Amino acid sequence: MQEVVITYETLFEILQREKERTDLQKLEPTFFSDIITYVKDKKKILEARSDSPFAHEERKKTERQLENIYKILKELYERREKKIIHMSLDKSRTKSGLIDTTSLLKEEKVVFDALTSLLDTYRDAILYSILNEKMPFMQAAEHKKPKDDFIAALDLKNPTKLVRFMHNVPKFVGPELEEYGPFSEEDIANLPAEIADVLITKGKAEEIKEE
């Protein structure tokens, strides 16, 4: 796929393509980080101080663009979300290994896998129990809802650790170019396990384990 530089126009085109086509459309693997950078750049324009009429008009234009960008991103997410749900349903119902997941971003792949697993679990618990002339076994627990199962599935894909910082740590960049910090001594944060382990090994933080 040819690299796409995120602009207001290209973002609108991406949404239109997602609306017009049935299949999930392929995006750059860096799409989310590119969007974050793009929005941050727009906000810098709003934060820039200048008394010139040109700067004032530029800020007003940027404000309108940001409002529209948020709307576009919300609609794009929801359209892709709907397609991912249908893909998960197809995967759970057919058990087919032919479901094409190449258009999923890695974050969306986590959602797809978690949804499929959740659907498989409840299909086994309800449908297959009935087909075998058995009552469905669904363990009731007021504190545990399907949403908790889904979040647990996500946590398995992206394990985190709760840590307390023992020293001040300046802002740093993670393996996926995401920013963390800065953190002060005694700050508490929930971080990806691999990042937390590095900080713990270096003596910068200690893990807070749930009782």
Buried (B, 14 or more C-beta within 10 A) or exposed (E): EEEBEBEBEEBBEBBEEBEEEEEBBEBBEBBBBBBBEBBEEBEEBEEEEEEEEEEEEBBEEBEEBBEEBEEBBEEBEEBBEEBBBEBBEBBBEEEEEEBEEEBBBEBBBBBBBBBBBBBBBBEEBBEEBEEEEEEEEEEEEEEEEEEEBBEEBBEEEEEBBBBBBBEEBEEBEEEEEEEBBEBEEEBEBEBBEEBBBBBBEEEBBEEEEEE
